Amino acid sequence: MKPTSVAEFFQSLPASLDRDAAEDVTVVYQFDLSGTQGGQYAVQVADGACTVQSGIHPDPHVIISMTGEDCLKLLNGQLNAPASVMTGRLRVSGDMGLALQIKSLFPTIGS
């Protein structure tokens, strides 16, 4: 099912975690989304589980910034992540190794 809102996506995210891929991973992804679908969400993966909290985490490993609308387009396969980074629509800072690992942790997202 493709999400129709950013809030809906983040509510369903824990069920999308590949628990095997997350077994030895500890990471906090901070999503900073602007615009009408915007908001701040901290996604924590630890001990093979995922939790999502609204708001800003004090010490995230990776910060992902974009508009909420672009986030939905990415999730629904309508926007290409590498091209979005190159054009500045998607900004990623922090641990790039962990940033790249997000697709293996959540393999069904954007498919």
ChimeraX attribute file (.defattr): number of C-alpha atoms within 10 A of each C-alpha:
attribute: neighborCount
match mode: 1-to-1
recipient: residues
	/A:1	6
	/A:2	14
	/A:3	17
	/A:4	12
	/A:5	14
	/A:6	20
	/A:7	16
	/A:8	11
	/A:9	18
	/A:10	18
	/A:11	13
	/A:12	12
	/A:13	16
	/A:14	18
	/A:15	13
	/A:16	14
	/A:17	23
	/A:18	18
	/A:19	19
	/A:20	12
	/A:21	14
	/A:22	21
	/A:23	14
	/A:24	11
	/A:25	18
	/A:26	15
	/A:27	19
	/A:28	23
	/A:29	23
	/A:30	27
	/A:31	25
	/A:32	19
	/A:33	21
	/A:34	16
	/A:35	11
	/A:36	10
	/A:37	15
	/A:38	19
	/A:39	17
	/A:40	18
	/A:41	21
	/A:42	23
	/A:43	23
	/A:44	20
	/A:45	22
	/A:46	16
	/A:47	11
	/A:48	16
	/A:49	17
	/A:50	21
	/A:51	16
	/A:52	18
	/A:53	14
	/A:54	14
	/A:55	13
	/A:56	15
	/A:57	18
	/A:58	8
	/A:59	11
	/A:60	18
	/A:61	18
	/A:62	22
	/A:63	20
	/A:64	18
	/A:65	20
	/A:66	20
	/A:67	18
	/A:68	22
	/A:69	17
	/A:70	24
	/A:71	26
	/A:72	20
	/A:73	18
	/A:74	18
	/A:75	21
	/A:76	16
	/A:77	14
	/A:78	12
	/A:79	15
	/A:80	14
	/A:81	18
	/A:82	10
	/A:83	11
	/A:84	15
	/A:85	13
	/A:86	10
	/A:87	10
	/A:88	12
	/A:89	14
	/A:90	20
	/A:91	14
	/A:92	17
	/A:93	13
	/A:94	13
	/A:95	14
	/A:96	12
	/A:97	10
	/A:98	17
	/A:99	18
	/A:100	12
	/A:101	15
	/A:102	15
	/A:103	14
	/A:104	14
	/A:105	22
	/A:106	18
	/A:107	14
	/A:108	12
	/A:109	20
	/A:110	18
	/A:111	9
